[in-house]
Amino acid sequence: NSLTDLKNVKQSLTTYSVKELNESIGSLLSRGFAPKFILKATVSKSQIKKGHLWLTLTDGKASVDGVAWSSTIKSLKFLPKQDDGVIILGKLNFWESQARISVQVIDISPSISTVLKKFEIVKSKLLNEGLIDDSLRKKLPKYPNSIGILTSVPSSALADLLRTAKERWPLTKIYLIPIPVQGNNENEVKIILNKLKKNKLKLNAIVIARGGGSREDLMLFDSEIIAREIATFPIPVVTGIGHEDDLTVCDLVSDHRSATPTAAIVDLLPSRDIEKTNVFQTKKIFQDYFTFFLKKKKNFLIAKKTFFQSHSPQLLLKAKKVKIKYIYQLLNALSPERLLKRGFAFITDEKGNFIYSVKSIKEKDKFLVQFSDGKVIAKVDHINYDKI
């Protein structure tokens, strides 16, 4: 009975060749599995063979092969290395000849853990070398004549940058330097920065800008190569990368980190409205100062004029004349001639010495009597002394 049952079962089952079995499995997979899917994994092995990228993907519990064909590699913005966390857009590949399954990579991007890991590694390295240091940051120019804007062209971020620059300070000349802002393009950005270091454009500062996106999209700006170029740039570098919460290694080595691309222009260029207000205020201060200065000088000149008028030579001469006249009148009133005219006389000895007392002469002495109209020579005949 058992042999009969086994014979009946065999007759009811489908019979395949190996090729037919694999073809059936492939047909079943193509019909029953999603044509595209997202796969989160860690790369345990990564190598390029014959232009194709071969990967071993794992989550720690299971593994699967992955491949990015050479035609796909050209469009990938991120090429993973061993131990990188990745997010893959892919589809199943089933090789019927070997009954082997792999994930065909359509696009691949780093997971946030990979981004943060790279950020910390590069940050730590540059910190140890002293390239991340606030004391190295160059001061931004107050009124830049010309600046360079490094960003993707075209982009909404660029449109905002140019509009803001025109509104704030149209006197500054803007040089637009297109750069890739994501993907494996660190060497291209390095070449551009190296050329700008010669500063043939005579720039006062440069702005490196990239609009919003996921933190994974900003991984290019965690590049050690680009960060070193920025850290040694001869003129101030302003970064406006992503959103306010996004921080990249390039932000750490730049001379000024702005929250957004538009904020970078706001931080770098002066405000036309604010400067206009400042000019009017300064003008008023100078006007008030000159008004005060002129008023002070005018009062000073008036005081000087009054002083000179009160001390003019004519007034001084007049005062002197009055004084001289007074002295003359005083001297005239006290002059000996005046006394003589009133009947007084001066008596002197023969030598011309005045005789004030009878004690100064003797009998038979000669003396001279001076009147107002002449002199008389007299001789002492007798002396009478007054009794006291």
C-alpha positions in Angstrom: 0.0 0.0 0.0 2.8 2.4 0.8 4.5 1.8 -2.5 1.1 2.4 -4.2 0.6 5.6 -2.3 4.1 6.9 -3.1 3.5 6.1 -6.8 0.2 8.0 -6.8 1.9 11.0 -5.1 4.7 11.2 -7.6 2.2 11.1 -10.4 0.3 14.1 -8.9 3.4 16.3 -8.4 5.0 18.6 -11.0 8.3 17.5 -12.3 11.1 20.1 -12.9 14.5 20.2 -14.3 17.0 22.4 -12.4 16.6 25.2 -15.0 12.8 24.9 -14.9 12.8 25.0 -11.1 14.9 28.1 -11.1 12.8 29.8 -13.7 9.7 29.1 -11.7 11.2 30.5 -8.6 12.2 33.6 -10.5 8.8 34.0 -12.0 7.2 33.6 -8.6 9.5 36.3 -7.1 8.9 38.7 -9.9 5.1 38.3 -9.5 4.9 38.2 -5.7 7.6 40.6 -4.6 7.6 44.4 -4.7 9.5 45.7 -7.8 11.3 48.3 -5.6 11.9 48.5 -1.8 13.9 50.3 0.9 16.5 48.3 2.8 18.2 49.4 5.9 21.5 47.6 6.6 25.1 47.8 7.5 27.9 47.1 5.0 30.0 44.2 6.2 32.0 44.0 3.0 32.5 46.4 0.1 34.6 46.0 -3.0 34.7 47.0 -6.7 35.2 44.3 -9.3 35.2 45.0 -13.0 33.6 48.4 -12.4 30.8 47.1 -10.3 30.3 47.6 -6.6 29.7 44.4 -4.7 28.3 44.5 -1.1 27.5 42.2 1.7 24.6 43.7 3.7 23.6 42.6 7.2 21.5 43.6 10.2 23.5 41.4 12.6 21.1 38.5 12.3 21.0 37.8 8.6 22.9 38.9 5.4 22.3 39.3 1.8 24.4 40.2 -1.2 24.0 43.6 -3.0 25.4 45.0 -6.2 25.5 48.4 -7.9 26.3 48.1 -11.6 28.9 50.4 -13.1 26.2 52.3 -14.9 24.5 53.0 -11.6 27.7 53.9 -9.7 28.2 57.0 -11.9 24.9 58.5 -10.6 25.4 57.5 -6.9 26.1 60.4 -4.5 27.5 58.1 -1.8 29.8 55.1 -2.0 29.7 53.1 1.2 32.7 51.6 3.0 32.9 48.7 5.4 30.8 49.2 8.6 28.9 52.1 7.1 25.2 52.1 7.8 23.2 52.6 4.6 19.7 53.1 3.3 19.2 51.4 -0.1 16.6 51.8 -2.8 16.7 48.5 -4.6 15.1 45.6 -6.2 15.6 41.9 -6.2 18.0 40.2 -8.6 17.6 36.4 -9.1 20.2 34.6 -11.1 18.3 31.5 -12.4 21.6 29.7 -13.4 22.7 29.7 -9.7 19.4 30.2 -7.9 21.2 33.1 -6.1 19.4 36.2 -4.8 21.0 39.7 -4.5 19.8 43.2 -4.0 20.4 45.4 -7.0 21.2 48.9 -5.8 19.3 51.7 -7.5 20.3 54.4 -5.0 22.2 54.4 -1.8 22.6 56.9 1.0 24.3 56.9 4.4 22.2 56.3 7.5 22.3 59.0 10.2 24.5 56.8 12.3 27.1 56.8 9.6 26.9 60.5 9.1 27.3 61.2 12.8 30.2 58.7 13.0 32.1 60.4 10.2 31.4 63.8 11.8 32.8 62.8 15.1 35.9 61.2 13.5 36.8 64.2 11.4 35.9 66.7 14.2 38.2 64.8 16.7 41.1 64.7 14.2 40.9 68.4 13.4 40.5 69.4 17.0 43.6 67.5 17.9 45.5 69.3 15.1 44.3 72.7 16.4 42.4 73.5 13.2 39.1 74.0 15.2 39.9 77.0 17.3 37.9 80.2 17.9 41.2 82.2 18.0 41.8 81.3 14.4 38.6 82.8 13.2 39.1 85.8 10.9 37.0 89.0 11.4 34.3 89.6 8.8 34.7 92.7 6.6 32.3 95.5 7.7 31.7 96.7 4.1 32.8 94.1 1.6 33.5 95.3 -1.9 33.1 91.8 -3.4 32.2 88.4 -2.2 32.0 84.9 -3.7 29.0 82.7 -3.2 29.7 78.9 -3.6 26.5 76.9 -4.0 24.6 74.7 -6.4 23.2 76.4 -9.6 20.3 76.8 -10.0 18.7 76.4 -6.6 16.1 78.0 -4.4 18.8 78.8 -1.8 20.8 80.7 -4.5 17.7 82.7 -5.4 17.2 83.7 -1.8 20.9 84.6 -1.4 20.9 86.9 -4.4 17.6 88.6 -3.5 18.8 89.2 0.1 22.1 90.5 -1.0 20.4 93.0 -3.4 18.0 94.1 -0.7 20.7 94.5 2.0 23.8 96.0 0.3 23.6 96.3 -3.5 27.1 98.0 -3.5 28.8 94.6 -3.0 29.8 92.8 -6.1 28.7 89.1 -6.2 30.7 86.4 -7.8 28.8 83.2 -8.3 30.9 80.0 -8.1 28.9 76.8 -8.8 29.8 73.8 -6.6 28.3 70.4 -6.0 26.6 70.4 -2.6 26.2 66.6 -2.0 27.6 63.3 -3.1 31.2 62.1 -3.5 32.4 65.4 -4.9 34.9 66.5 -2.2 37.8 66.5 -4.7 35.9 68.8 -7.1 35.1 71.2 -4.3 38.8 71.1 -3.2 40.0 72.1 -6.7 37.6 75.1 -6.7 38.7 76.2 -3.3 42.3 75.9 -4.2 41.8 78.2 -7.2 40.0 80.7 -5.1 42.8 80.8 -2.6 44.9 82.7 -5.1 42.2 85.4 -4.9 42.5 86.8 -8.4 39.0 88.0 -8.0 40.1 90.2 -5.0 37.2 88.8 -2.9 36.8 90.1 0.7 35.0 86.9 1.8 33.3 83.8 0.5 30.0 82.1 1.4 29.5 78.4 1.2 25.8 77.7 1.1 23.5 74.7 0.8 19.8 74.7 1.2 17.8 72.4 3.6 17.7 68.7 3.4 18.3 65.6 5.6 21.5 65.5 7.7 22.6 62.6 5.5 22.4 65.0 2.4 24.9 67.3 4.1 27.6 64.6 4.5 29.8 66.2 1.9 30.5 69.1 4.3 31.8 66.6 6.9 34.7 66.0 4.5 38.1 66.3 6.0 39.5 67.4 2.7 37.1 70.3 2.3 37.4 71.2 6.0 41.2 71.6 5.7 40.8 73.9 2.7 38.4 76.1 4.6 40.6 76.1 7.8 43.5 77.5 5.8 41.6 79.9 3.5 43.3 83.3 3.3 40.0 85.3 3.6 37.0 84.9 5.8 34.7 82.0 5.1 31.0 82.0 6.1 29.0 78.8 6.0 25.2 78.6 5.7 24.6 74.9 5.4 21.2 73.2 5.9 19.0 74.3 8.8 19.8 75.9 12.1 20.1 72.6 13.9 22.4 71.1 11.3 26.1 71.2 12.2 28.9 70.0 9.9 32.7 69.9 10.2 32.9 72.7 7.7 30.9 74.9 10.1 33.4 74.2 12.8 36.4 75.3 10.8 34.8 78.3 9.1 35.3 81.9 10.3 31.5 82.3 10.9 28.7 79.8 10.9 25.2 81.0 10.0 22.0 79.2 10.7 20.8 79.1 7.0 22.1 80.2 3.6 20.0 83.4 3.8 21.3 84.1 7.3 24.9 83.9 5.9 24.2 86.9 3.6 22.5 88.7 6.5 25.5 88.1 8.8 28.1 89.1 6.1 26.5 92.2 4.4 25.5 95.4 6.2 21.9 96.5 6.2 21.2 99.3 3.8 18.3 100.6 6.0 20.3 100.4 9.2 23.3 102.2 7.7 21.0 104.8 6.2 19.5 105.5 9.7 23.0 105.6 11.1 24.1 108.1 8.5 21.1 110.4 9.3 21.9 110.1 13.0 25.5 110.9 12.4 24.6 113.8 10.2 22.3 115.2 12.9 25.1 114.7 15.5 27.5 116.7 13.3 24.9 119.4 12.6 24.3 119.8 16.4 28.0 119.8 17.1 28.8 122.4 14.4 25.8 124.5 15.6 27.2 124.3 19.2 30.7 124.9 18.0 29.8 127.9 15.9 27.7 129.3 18.7 30.5 128.8 21.1 33.0 130.5 18.8 30.6 133.4 18.2 30.2 134.0 21.9 34.0 133.8 22.3 34.5 136.4 19.5 31.8 138.7 21.1 33.6 138.4 24.4 36.9 139.2 22.7 35.4 142.1 20.9 34.0 143.5 24.2 37.3 143.0 25.8 39.2 144.7 23.0 36.7 147.5 22.9 37.1 148.1 26.7 40.9 147.9 26.3 41.3 149.8 23.0 44.3 152.2 22.7 42.0 155.2 22.4 40.3 154.4 25.7 43.6 153.7 27.4 45.1 157.0 26.1 42.0 158.8 27.2 42.2 157.2 30.7 45.9 158.1 30.8 45.2 161.7 29.8 42.6 162.0 32.5 45.0 160.6 35.1 47.8 162.8 33.9 45.6 165.8 34.0 44.5 164.9 37.6 48.1 164.4 38.6 49.1 167.7 36.9 46.3 169.5 38.8 47.4 167.9 42.0 51.0 168.8 41.4 50.1 172.2 40.4 48.0 172.7 43.6 51.0 171.5 45.6 53.7 173.2 43.6 56.1 175.6 45.4 55.2 178.3 42.9 51.7 178.2 44.1 52.9 178.7 47.7 55.1 181.6 46.6 52.2 183.3 44.9 50.3 183.1 48.1 53.0 185.1 49.9 55.3 182.4 51.1 59.1 182.4 50.5 61.8 179.8 50.5 65.0 180.4 52.5 68.3 178.7 51.6 71.9 179.1 52.6 74.6 180.2 50.2 74.9 176.6 49.0 71.3 176.3 48.2 70.3 174.1 51.2 66.8 174.9 52.6 66.7 176.5 56.0 63.9 175.1 58.1 64.9 176.4 61.6 66.6 179.4 63.1 68.9 176.9 64.8 70.4 176.2 61.4 71.9 179.8 61.1 74.1 182.1 63.1 74.5 185.9 63.2 76.2 187.4 60.2 75.3 184.3 58.1 74.1 185.2 54.6 71.0 183.5 53.2 68.8 183.6 50.1 65.1 184.5 50.2 63.1 183.2 47.2 59.9 185.1 46.3 57.5 184.4 43.5 59.0 187.1 41.4 62.7 187.2 42.5 65.3 186.5 45.1 66.8 188.6 48.0 70.2 188.1 49.6 70.1 188.9 53.3 72.4 188.8 56.3 71.6 187.7 59.9 71.9 190.6 62.3 70.1 189.2 65.2 68.4 185.9 66.1 65.3 185.7 68.3 64.4 182.2 69.5 60.8 181.4 70.4 60.2 180.3 73.9 58.6 176.8 74.1 
